């Protein structure tokens, strides 16, 4: 943390600004602001459209509403929650700005957001992947295929549960996760490593989910024309 002169007022910032840089908390230097908001809006609209399409097909056409439909609805809601955390950070100038243009007060809010977002994101990912696995489980009664599907379900559940609690208990005391004034005396794990583990887990399980149905689909006898 550093004490910086902002418009004649001494303010605590996370790191000192470069020499000659004029700190402006009200209008920090930012890039691609409009594009960011468009991206947030577009991806949420597309996700909602695909969800409505799925539910219409399952409920109206197939006359079915199963456990994986419940999971995908909850996953969508959690996805919206994750996006809401990021948008809130962007709107309040806590995300997408230089660290030296974040005051201590804003950093406290930022810390809460980056704690909440991955806590919502972890079950979102888990439920999304479990939903796909449940769909896969109906494709073939083959024992090896079923073992692969249910093994993936248990792996996703265990991994994302571990990530969830690792984020919650990342610091001792717990309040250090959102109160920057406690950081000098707190004991915290490398939260960056947790985020990397989350990304690696996401990539690995995505690849597994792509590979699992290939042998079953490859054996289908379908016309080429």
C-alpha positions as CSV (number, residue, x, y, z in Angstrom):
1,X,0.0,0.0,0.0
2,X,1.1,3.6,-0.7
3,X,0.1,7.1,0.3
4,X,-0.5,9.1,-2.9
5,X,-1.3,12.7,-3.5
6,X,-4.6,12.7,-5.4
7,X,-5.8,16.2,-6.3
8,X,-4.1,17.7,-3.3
9,X,-5.4,15.0,-0.9
10,X,-3.3,12.3,0.6
11,X,-5.0,9.0,-0.3
12,X,-4.0,5.4,0.4
13,X,-3.6,3.4,-2.8
14,X,-2.6,-0.2,-3.4
15,X,0.6,0.7,-5.1
16,X,2.3,4.0,-5.9
17,X,1.6,5.5,-9.4
18,X,4.5,5.9,-11.8
19,X,6.3,9.2,-11.8
20,X,4.3,11.9,-13.5
21,X,1.1,9.9,-13.6
22,X,-1.9,12.0,-12.5
23,X,-4.2,9.7,-10.5
24,X,-7.9,10.4,-11.0
25,X,-10.2,8.1,-9.1
26,X,-13.4,9.6,-10.7
27,X,-12.1,9.0,-14.3
28,X,-9.4,6.4,-14.3
29,X,-7.7,5.5,-17.5
30,X,-9.5,2.5,-19.1
31,X,-9.7,0.8,-22.4
32,X,-12.5,-1.1,-24.3
33,X,-15.2,0.1,-21.9
34,X,-18.1,0.0,-24.4
35,X,-16.9,-3.3,-25.9
36,X,-16.8,-4.9,-22.4
37,X,-20.4,-3.9,-21.7
38,X,-21.5,-5.2,-25.1
39,X,-19.7,-8.5,-24.4
40,X,-21.4,-8.9,-21.0
41,X,-24.8,-8.2,-22.5
42,X,-24.3,-10.4,-25.6
43,X,-23.1,-13.5,-23.8
44,X,-25.9,-13.3,-21.2
45,X,-28.6,-12.9,-23.9
46,X,-27.2,-15.9,-25.9
47,X,-27.0,-18.1,-22.7
48,X,-30.6,-17.2,-21.9
49,X,-31.8,-18.0,-25.4
50,X,-30.1,-21.4,-25.4
51,X,-31.6,-22.2,-22.0
52,X,-35.1,-21.2,-23.2
53,X,-34.6,-23.4,-26.3
54,X,-33.6,-26.4,-24.2
55,X,-36.4,-26.0,-21.7
56,X,-39.0,-25.5,-24.5
57,X,-37.8,-28.7,-26.2
58,X,-37.7,-30.7,-22.9
59,X,-41.0,-29.5,-21.4
60,X,-43.2,-28.6,-24.4
61,X,-42.0,-31.1,-27.0
62,X,-40.6,-34.1,-25.0
63,X,-43.0,-33.6,-22.0
64,X,-40.0,-34.2,-19.7
65,X,-38.4,-32.2,-16.9
66,X,-35.5,-34.1,-15.4
67,X,-32.8,-33.5,-12.8
68,X,-30.3,-32.3,-15.4
69,X,-32.8,-29.6,-16.4
70,X,-32.8,-28.4,-12.7
71,X,-29.0,-28.4,-12.7
72,X,-28.7,-26.4,-15.9
73,X,-31.2,-23.7,-14.6
74,X,-29.2,-23.4,-11.4
75,X,-26.0,-23.3,-13.3
76,X,-27.4,-20.5,-15.5
77,X,-28.4,-18.5,-12.4
78,X,-25.0,-18.9,-10.9
79,X,-23.4,-17.8,-14.2
80,X,-25.5,-14.6,-14.1
81,X,-24.3,-14.1,-10.5
82,X,-20.7,-14.4,-11.6
83,X,-21.2,-11.9,-14.4
84,X,-23.0,-9.6,-12.0
85,X,-20.0,-9.6,-9.7
86,X,-17.7,-8.7,-12.6
87,X,-20.0,-6.0,-14.0
88,X,-20.3,-4.5,-10.5
89,X,-16.5,-4.3,-10.3
90,X,-16.3,-2.7,-13.7
91,X,-19.0,-0.1,-13.0
92,X,-17.4,1.0,-9.7
93,X,-14.0,1.3,-11.2
94,X,-12.6,-1.6,-9.2
95,X,-11.9,-3.9,-12.2
96,X,-10.3,-2.9,-15.5
97,X,-8.2,0.0,-14.0
98,X,-4.6,0.4,-12.9
99,X,-3.9,-0.7,-9.3
100,X,-2.6,2.8,-8.5
101,X,-6.0,4.2,-9.3
102,X,-7.8,2.0,-6.7
103,X,-8.2,3.5,-3.3
104,X,-8.1,1.4,-0.2
105,X,-11.8,1.7,0.2
106,X,-12.4,0.6,-3.4
107,X,-9.9,-2.2,-2.9
108,X,-12.0,-3.6,0.0
109,X,-15.0,-3.7,-2.3
110,X,-12.8,-5.3,-5.1
111,X,-11.6,-7.9,-2.6
112,X,-15.2,-8.9,-1.8
113,X,-16.0,-9.1,-5.5
114,X,-13.1,-11.4,-6.4
115,X,-14.0,-13.5,-3.4
116,X,-17.6,-13.8,-4.4
117,X,-17.2,-14.3,-8.1
118,X,-15.1,-17.6,-7.9
119,X,-17.3,-18.9,-5.1
120,X,-20.3,-18.6,-7.5
121,X,-18.3,-19.7,-10.5
122,X,-17.1,-23.0,-9.0
123,X,-20.6,-24.6,-8.5
124,X,-21.7,-23.1,-11.8
125,X,-18.9,-25.0,-13.6
126,X,-19.6,-28.2,-11.7
127,X,-23.3,-28.2,-12.4
128,X,-22.8,-27.4,-16.1
129,X,-20.4,-30.3,-16.5
130,X,-22.6,-32.6,-14.4
131,X,-25.6,-31.7,-16.5
132,X,-23.7,-32.8,-19.7
133,X,-22.6,-36.0,-18.0
134,X,-26.1,-36.9,-17.0
135,X,-27.1,-36.4,-20.7
136,X,-24.2,-38.7,-21.7
137,X,-25.3,-41.4,-19.3
138,X,-28.5,-41.9,-21.4
139,X,-26.6,-42.4,-24.6
140,X,-25.3,-45.9,-24.0
141,X,-25.6,-48.7,-21.4
142,X,-22.0,-49.8,-22.1
143,X,-20.3,-50.5,-18.7
144,X,-17.0,-48.8,-19.6
145,X,-18.9,-45.8,-20.9
146,X,-21.0,-45.5,-17.8
147,X,-17.9,-45.8,-15.6
148,X,-16.3,-42.9,-17.6
149,X,-19.4,-40.7,-17.2
150,X,-19.9,-41.3,-13.5
151,X,-16.2,-41.1,-12.8
152,X,-16.2,-37.6,-14.5
153,X,-19.2,-36.6,-12.4
154,X,-17.4,-37.6,-9.1
155,X,-14.2,-35.9,-10.3
156,X,-15.9,-32.6,-11.1
157,X,-17.9,-32.7,-7.8
158,X,-14.8,-33.4,-5.8
159,X,-12.5,-30.9,-7.6
160,X,-14.9,-28.0,-7.6
161,X,-15.9,-28.6,-4.0
162,X,-12.2,-28.5,-3.0
163,X,-11.7,-25.3,-5.0
164,X,-14.8,-23.8,-3.4
165,X,-13.6,-24.4,0.2
166,X,-10.0,-23.5,-0.7
167,X,-11.2,-20.0,-1.7
168,X,-13.3,-19.6,1.5
169,X,-10.5,-20.6,3.8
170,X,-7.7,-19.0,1.8
171,X,-6.8,-16.6,4.6
172,X,-6.5,-16.8,8.4
173,X,-8.3,-14.9,9.7
174,X,-11.1,-15.3,7.1
175,X,-11.8,-11.6,7.1
176,X,-8.4,-11.0,5.5
177,X,-9.9,-12.2,2.3
178,X,-11.9,-9.0,2.0
179,X,-10.3,-6.6,4.5
180,X,-7.0,-5.4,3.1
181,X,-6.1,-3.8,6.5
182,X,-5.7,-7.3,7.9
183,X,-3.3,-8.5,5.2
184,X,0.0,-7.5,6.8
185,X,-0.6,-9.9,9.8
186,X,-2.7,-12.5,8.0
187,X,-1.6,-15.9,6.8
188,X,-2.9,-16.5,3.2
189,X,-2.4,-19.2,0.6
190,X,-1.4,-18.3,-2.9
191,X,-4.8,-17.4,-4.3
192,X,-3.4,-17.1,-7.7
193,X,-2.5,-20.8,-7.6
194,X,-6.1,-21.6,-6.8
195,X,-7.3,-19.6,-9.8
196,X,-4.7,-21.4,-12.0
197,X,-5.9,-24.8,-10.6
198,X,-9.5,-23.8,-11.4
199,X,-8.5,-23.0,-15.0
200,X,-6.5,-26.2,-15.4
201,X,-9.4,-28.2,-14.0
202,X,-11.8,-26.5,-16.4
203,X,-9.6,-27.3,-19.4
204,X,-9.0,-31.0,-18.4
205,X,-12.7,-31.7,-17.7
206,X,-13.7,-30.0,-21.0
207,X,-11.3,-32.2,-22.9
208,X,-12.6,-35.3,-21.1
209,X,-16.2,-34.3,-21.8
210,X,-15.4,-34.0,-25.5
211,X,-13.6,-37.3,-25.7
212,X,-16.1,-39.5,-23.7
213,X,-18.9,-39.7,-26.3
214,X,-16.5,-40.1,-29.3
215,X,-16.4,-44.0,-29.2
216,X,-20.2,-44.2,-28.9
217,X,-20.8,-41.7,-31.7
218,X,-18.1,-43.2,-33.9
219,X,-19.9,-46.5,-34.0
220,X,-23.3,-45.1,-35.1
221,X,-24.5,-46.4,-38.5
222,X,-25.8,-43.2,-40.1
223,X,-26.1,-42.2,-43.8
224,X,-23.5,-39.9,-45.2
225,X,-25.9,-38.1,-47.5
